[in-house]
Amino acid sequence: MSTYAVAYVRKIVNPSPEIAEYLRHVSDTMDPFGGRFLVHDGEREVLEGSWTGGLIIIEFPDRAKARAWYDSEAYQAILPFRTDNIEMDVIFAEGVPEGYRGSEALAKLPF
């Protein structure tokens, strides 16, 4: 099952050359784990609520590959370039199988 690394970019607190260094190398750290960008802070249209930050979505073949990427020596070496300069919320979210219907979520509701 695909797993997605989803990041909400709240604020660039220090626009430093380290951010450029991170961006130069992040794709190379993802390649061995099958990671690929689906969204990288592209144009957005806010339909409901407010959205003031950026959005990044990276797809991995499964959670194990996503976790292995995040924990890898190569990614950990560049991670401080991002975390020291950008305020971000990051999660892993598992995808759903092909043919999934929203009504399947009913079984998880407490009523």
JOLIN-V165774 format. One record per residue. N is the residue number from 1. OMEGA is omega in radians with two decimals (NA if undefined). D_FIRST is the distance of its C-alpha to the first C-alpha in Angstrom with 2 decimals. Layout:
n	omega	d_first
N	OMEGA	D_FIRST
N	OMEGA	D_FIRST
This chain:
n	omega	d_first
1	3.11	0.00
2	3.04	3.80
3	-3.07	6.46
4	2.94	9.91
5	-3.08	13.24
6	-3.13	15.63
7	3.00	19.34
8	-3.12	22.36
9	-3.10	25.35
10	-3.03	28.26
11	2.95	31.08
12	-3.05	32.22
13	-3.12	34.84
14	-3.12	36.19
15	-3.03	35.88
16	3.05	36.44
17	3.11	36.08
18	3.11	33.38
19	3.10	30.97
20	3.12	31.76
21	3.07	31.24
22	-3.10	27.77
23	3.10	26.88
24	-2.98	28.40
25	-3.01	26.13
26	-3.14	22.78
27	3.11	21.21
28	3.13	22.59
29	-3.11	20.86
30	-3.02	17.40
31	-3.11	18.01
32	-3.08	17.70
33	3.09	14.14
34	-3.14	12.92
35	3.08	13.36
36	3.10	14.94
37	2.97	16.75
38	3.11	16.01
39	3.08	18.84
40	3.06	21.61
41	3.10	24.25
42	3.13	25.19
43	-3.13	27.50
44	3.01	26.70
45	-3.12	28.44
46	-3.12	28.71
47	-3.14	28.90
48	3.12	29.16
49	3.11	30.12
50	3.13	30.56
51	-3.06	28.46
52	-3.07	30.43
53	3.12	27.98
54	-3.12	25.53
55	3.07	21.79
56	3.08	19.38
57	3.11	15.67
58	3.13	13.91
59	3.02	10.49
60	-3.12	8.93
61	3.14	6.59
62	-3.10	5.28
63	-3.13	7.72
64	3.12	10.15
65	3.12	10.81
66	-3.14	11.30
67	3.13	13.59
68	3.07	15.29
69	-3.07	16.13
70	-3.10	17.55
71	-3.06	19.50
72	3.11	20.66
73	-3.12	24.40
74	-3.13	24.29
75	3.14	22.45
76	3.13	24.50
77	-3.12	27.60
78	-3.09	27.14
79	3.13	25.57
80	3.09	29.08
81	3.11	30.04
82	-3.02	27.68
83	3.12	28.10
84	-3.00	31.87
85	-3.07	32.21
86	3.01	29.59
87	-3.02	28.80
88	2.93	25.10
89	-3.09	22.57
90	3.08	19.15
91	2.88	16.02
92	3.10	12.35
93	3.13	10.47
94	3.08	6.96
95	3.10	6.28
96	3.14	7.12
97	3.07	6.97
98	-3.14	9.71
99	-3.14	13.02
100	3.10	12.37
101	-3.14	15.87
102	-3.13	17.21
103	3.11	19.42
104	3.12	16.71
105	-3.13	17.25
106	-3.10	20.81
107	-3.12	20.11
108	-3.10	19.36
109	-3.04	22.63
110	3.09	25.69
111	NA	28.03
